[in-house]
Amino acid sequence: MLPLCVLAAFISTAFAVKPIHSHNDYTRAVPLWTALNLSIMSVEADVWWKSSQLFVAHTSGAIDKSKTLDSLYLAPILGIIEGSIPSAVPISVQNPLQLLIDFKTDGPTTFQPVANALQSLRAGGHLTTYANGVLTPGAVTVVGTGNTPLASVLAQTPRDIFFDADIRTLYSTKPGPALEWAPAIAPLASVDFGRVSGAAQMQELVRNAHDFGIRARFWDTPANGATWDAFWAAGSDWVNADDLQAVSDAWAAFNE
Ligand SMILES: *[C@@H]1O[C@H](CO)[C@@H](O)[C@H](O)[C@H]1NC(C)=O
């Protein structure tokens, strides 16, 4: 368990970022930019390892060869961080981006290509990294979800691909022998909201995640203001959003 002071620091920084996650971000009118321009600093890409490339698409049948992890996300993100691509909203250690990579193809096979694709961001020192027991925040935190194998995340040294844990099992499972759940393994823990029995369980799951210093997210949530407000009131760190403008407006109203 984390000492309380660490938790307090975590909780106080948790809301420096708008608590909105761009679900299937590549389906927005302009991927990455629609979110970024609203200061939404968490985006998600579904990734397929096919023909030695990492394509971003919802299904394998929908693959468009021009849409790769690099072209849609990694190259523009690097350009924004390093200043070659102008952006009103920066991506920096002070205003970090969470990049969720949803592995659609086989996890162990897809892991190394994703790790390789991150090389320019890694070489620039822009990735959140865990090494020698120290978690160093970077401008970009990469979190693997979908088929991402926990074993590959744990084995990666230094680690710069993190894990999306199951928020229901943080107390009942351990990530490995002699390991506890922590942001150095899983900065994020999630579940399908359809598997949550109601408001009381949702609040308990959020508290459990925060006990470990981990941020909470629910997916497949009803898209309406009452639900978003209930998540924020419960302390949920990320609302899984498709209509980014509507959720941003709801967040502004929630804070009035
Ligand atoms: C985002 O903002 C930039 C200015 O930083 C602007 O050039 C661009 O058109 C905007 N894109 C979207 C999708 O809003």
The ligand as an SDF file (V2000), in Angstrom:
LIG
                    3D

 14 14  0  0  0  0  0  0  0  0999 V2000
   -6.5490   22.3390  -33.8640 C   0  0  0  0  0  0  0  0  0  0  0  0
   -5.8870   23.5510  -33.5670 O   0  0  0  0  0  0  0  0  0  0  0  0
   -4.9100   23.9050  -34.5420 C   0  0  0  0  0  0  0  0  0  0  0  0
   -4.1640   25.1040  -33.9850 C   0  0  0  0  0  0  0  0  0  0  0  0
   -3.3550   24.6790  -32.9120 O   0  0  0  0  0  0  0  0  0  0  0  0
   -5.5900   24.1570  -35.8700 C   0  0  0  0  0  0  0  0  0  0  0  0
   -4.6290   24.4760  -36.8430 O   0  0  0  0  0  0  0  0  0  0  0  0
   -6.3360   22.9070  -36.2750 C   0  0  0  0  0  0  0  0  0  0  0  0
   -7.0910   23.1440  -37.4380 O   0  0  0  0  0  0  0  0  0  0  0  0
   -7.2870   22.4180  -35.1830 C   0  0  0  0  0  0  0  0  0  0  0  0
   -7.8040   21.1180  -35.5850 N   0  0  0  0  0  0  0  0  0  0  0  0
   -8.9850   20.6560  -35.1880 C   0  0  0  0  0  0  0  0  0  0  0  0
   -9.3760   19.3190  -35.6940 C   0  0  0  0  0  0  0  0  0  0  0  0
   -9.7200   21.2630  -34.4450 O   0  0  0  0  0  0  0  0  0  0  0  0
  1  2  1  0
  1 10  1  0
  2  3  1  0
  3  4  1  0
  3  6  1  0
  4  5  1  0
  6  7  1  0
  6  8  1  0
  8  9  1  0
  8 10  1  0
 10 11  1  0
 11 12  1  0
 12 13  1  0
 12 14  2  0
M  END
$$$$
